[in-house]
Amino acid sequence: MTITSNTLNSLKRKRVLVTGSTGFKGSWVCTWLTEIGAHVSGFALPPKSSAPLFDQLKLRDRIDQHDGDIRDYKLINDVIEKTRPEAIIHLAAQALVRHSYQNPKETFDINVGGGINLLEAVRNCPDVRALVFITSDKCYKNKEWIWGYRENDELGGADPYSASKAAAENVFEGYYQSFLKTNRNIGAVTTRAGNVIGGGDLSEDRIVPDCIRALRSEETIEIRSPAATRPWQHVLEPLSGYLTLTARILEKPEELTGAWNFGPNTENVRPVKELAKLATEIWGKGLVKTHEDNSAPHESNLLMLSSDKAKSKLAWNPLWNFERCVTETVNWYQKMDDDENPLDLTLAQISSYVAESKI
């Protein structure tokens, strides 16, 4: 099984800390890193029973997991002092737009305050040589324009989630310019990805998990914003970017700085309703119903990223088109429902992706 590659092989035996390790993206990236041969530590809240991917992938037995809240500075600082990571991939976050309307303070406390805690701990740890600080494509001030946002475009947010991610970017920049920039032994970057989908995500208020729950229970899929377009990408696409950056920074920490976009090609920017209909076709049955909610809080209708910087400087390119990323996602759930092992399914998709890519 092909899990590693020339670029990512340099992460073998490296000490890597992943915050948010029990989340959807965190579980996938920890699995990939363990197969490469990295020494992986995780820091996150215990996985929720409603989001069992971390447990399904048996990660508590495969990584050095530390349960904790990123809002607790002493705890994250102690974990970093104990594990002495050479690289940190920061994924810990409150990641849902609608939840941010219901719990705005919690969202800012986690996404901004938690980011400050991590940066302060990194500032005081001489072992860290690479920091990949993940925010979101929603950190950009959304002007609903038809071309992709570039890394130097204006930041901002009309909802608590987006605003928290823009604020986290500003906090990162302040720490970088004040403290990290003068340390030639560390490279630190922020990254922004599109709407990520993939097997194992069962979060509330996300279109693919909502589709899977409806299809499993033979209920109609209800779409509240059918015309809203999103830059859909399989989870392995941005993760390949994060890992490529991590590997490259460890080699030459002084050369890679700033922000990086890892978005799909424009062909993958599709309406929500189109994704739901394709999911039913792949599943083999199911109905989609539009249920527009005029009282729902604001969410962006059009958002795209330009990944020209990553393509030019990292030779990173999105690999799977819209149909492929939805097919791989839906097939993961179908095969798991047919009693296939979730870890085997995940490793098989990683292997296929690596074999087809040039990372």
Residue, then its C-alpha position, 0 to 999 in steps of 0.5 A: m500500500t502506497i502511503t508515503s512519497n518522496t516529499l512526505n517521506s521526510l516526515k518519517r520519525k519526526r515528532v509531530l503534534v496535531t491539535g484537534s486530533t479527535g476531529f474529522k480532519g485531525s483524525w485523517v491527518c493523524t492516520w496519514l502521519t502514522e502510516i508515514g512513520a512520524h511520531v504523532s502526538g495529539f491534543a484535543l477534547p475527547p471525541k464525541s459519541s456523535a463523531p466516532l471517527f477517531d475511535q473507529l480509526k483506533l487512534r488512541d492506540r496508535i498515537d500519543q493522545h493528550d485530552g484537553d481544551i485548547r482554551d487552557y493555556k497551561l495544559i497545551n503548554d505542558v503538552i508541548e513541553k512534554t512532547r517537544p514537537e518538531a512540527i505542529i499542525h494546528l487544527a483545534a477549532q470551533a468549526l461550524v458557522r451556524h453554531s457560531y451564531q448560537n455560541p459566539k463567545e465560545t467560538f471566539d474563545i476557542n478560535v482566537g483565544g485558543g490560537i493565542n495559547l498555542l502561539e504563546a506556547v510555541r514562542n517558548c518552545p525551542d524544539v518547534r521548527a514548523l508551525v502550520f496554523i490552519t484557519s479557513d477560507k471564510c477568513y476572507k471578507n466575502k465580496e461574493w465575487i466570481w474569482g478566487y481569493r488570493e492570500n493577500d486579499e482583505l480579511g474579515g467576517a460577517d458572522p462570528y465564525s468567519a470573524s473569529k478566523a480572520a481575527a486568528e489570522n491577525v493574531f498569528e501575524g502579530y506573533y509572527q512579526s513580533f517573535l517568530k520572524t526573528n527565529r531562523n530555526i522556525g518556519a510558521v504559516t497559516t493555511r486556508a482550505g475550501n469546503v472539505i468532505g470525506g468519510g467519517d464526518l458526522s458533524e451537525d449542520r454540514i451537508v454531507p453528514d446530513c445527506i448520509r443521515a437521511l440516506r441511512s434512515e431512508e428520509t428525504i434530504e432537505i436543503r436549506s440553501p440549494a443555490a449556494t455554491r461551495p468549493w468542494q474538496h475531499v479531505l485528502e486535498p488540503l491535508s496533502g497541502y498541510l503535510t507538504l508544507t510541514a515537510r518543506i518547512l522542516e527542510k528550509p524553515e526560513e524560506l516558507t512563510g505567510a499564508w497559503n490557500f489549498g482550494p479545489n479547481t473552479e470545476n469543483v465549485r458547485p451548488v449545494k443541491e447538485l452535491a446532494k443529488l449526486a450523493t443520492e445517485i451514488w447511494g442508489k436511492g434517495l430524494v432531495k427537497t428544497h426547504e429554504d429558511n428565510s429566518a436562517p442566519h446569514e451564510s455566504n453564497l459564493l466563495m472560491l480560493s485561488s491556489d496559484k501560490a501553492k501550485s507555483k511554489l510547492a508544486w501542489n495541485p488539487l487532484w480529484n474532481f467534483e464527481r470523484c471527491v463525492t464518490e470517494t466520500v459516499n463510498w466510504y460510508q457505504k462500505m462501512d455500512d457493509d461492515e468494512n473496517p473504517l481504518d482499512l477504508t481510510l488507508a485505502q483512500i490515502s493510498s489511492y490518493v498518494a499513488e495518483s498524486k505527485i507529492 
